[in-house]
Amino acid sequence: MALLQTVPASSHVDNQANIATILPANTPMPLCCDACDHEQTYTMTHLRQLPTIVCDECGDARPFSAFELNIIENTLNTMGYFLQKRA
């Protein structure tokens, strides 16, 4: 005699899939100046070039790092946003 395995009526299979949003590479990202906290926007295409960022308000300049780029992209991915690689 074979044993039959039953599934309780209260269990169900979740058929919902996670939804991802693909953002264009020219999506503006707000960044605040480290010196004066002035917010400026830069496109992801520009940030991927790892530019020197210059504040329009106080003139403070600093290089944008690969670490910062990685943090932005990973955070967006965690939130369900994915960036196109090219504009």
C-alpha positions as CSV (number, residue, x, y, z in Angstrom):
1,M,0.0,0.0,0.0
2,A,1.5,3.3,-1.0
3,L,1.3,6.3,1.3
4,L,-0.4,9.4,-0.1
5,Q,1.0,12.7,1.0
6,T,-1.6,15.4,1.3
7,V,-1.1,19.2,1.2
8,P,-3.1,21.1,3.8
9,A,-5.8,23.2,2.3
10,S,-4.5,26.4,4.0
11,S,-1.2,26.3,2.1
12,H,-0.8,27.9,-1.3
13,V,1.8,28.6,-3.8
14,D,2.8,32.3,-4.2
15,N,2.8,33.0,-7.9
16,Q,3.8,36.6,-7.5
17,A,7.0,37.7,-9.1
18,N,9.2,40.6,-8.1
19,I,8.9,43.5,-10.5
20,A,12.0,45.4,-11.6
21,T,12.2,48.8,-13.2
22,I,14.8,49.6,-15.8
23,L,16.0,53.2,-15.6
24,P,17.7,55.0,-18.5
25,A,21.4,55.6,-18.2
26,N,20.7,59.4,-18.3
27,T,18.6,59.2,-15.1
28,P,19.6,62.1,-12.8
29,M,20.9,61.2,-9.4
30,P,21.0,63.9,-6.6
31,L,24.2,64.2,-4.7
32,C,24.9,66.6,-1.9
33,C,28.2,68.6,-1.6
34,D,30.4,67.3,1.2
35,A,31.4,70.9,2.1
36,C,28.2,72.9,2.0
37,D,25.4,70.2,1.6
38,H,24.1,71.8,-1.6
39,E,22.3,69.3,-3.7
40,Q,23.1,68.8,-7.4
41,T,22.0,66.2,-9.9
42,Y,24.3,64.2,-12.2
43,T,23.3,61.6,-14.7
44,M,24.4,58.0,-14.2
45,T,26.2,58.2,-17.5
46,H,28.3,61.1,-16.2
47,L,28.9,59.4,-12.8
48,R,30.1,56.2,-14.5
49,Q,33.0,58.2,-15.9
50,L,34.1,58.7,-12.3
51,P,34.4,62.5,-12.8
52,T,35.6,65.2,-10.6
53,I,32.5,66.7,-9.0
54,V,32.5,70.5,-8.6
55,C,29.8,72.1,-6.4
56,D,27.9,75.0,-8.1
57,E,27.3,76.7,-4.8
58,C,30.7,76.7,-3.0
59,G,33.1,75.4,-5.7
60,D,34.4,72.5,-3.7
61,A,35.8,69.8,-6.0
62,R,36.5,66.1,-5.4
63,P,36.7,62.9,-7.4
64,F,33.7,60.7,-7.6
65,S,34.9,57.2,-6.7
66,A,34.1,53.7,-8.0
67,F,33.1,52.7,-4.5
68,E,30.4,55.4,-4.5
69,L,29.2,54.3,-7.9
70,N,29.0,50.8,-6.7
71,I,27.0,51.8,-3.6
72,I,24.5,53.8,-5.7
73,E,24.0,51.0,-8.3
74,N,23.7,48.2,-5.6
75,T,21.2,50.3,-3.6
76,L,19.1,50.9,-6.6
77,N,19.2,47.2,-7.5
78,T,18.2,46.2,-4.0
79,M,15.2,48.6,-4.4
80,G,14.2,46.9,-7.7
81,Y,15.7,49.4,-10.1
82,F,18.2,48.5,-12.7
83,L,20.2,51.0,-14.8
84,Q,20.9,50.7,-18.5
85,K,24.6,50.4,-19.2
86,R,24.5,53.0,-22.0
87,A,22.6,56.1,-22.8
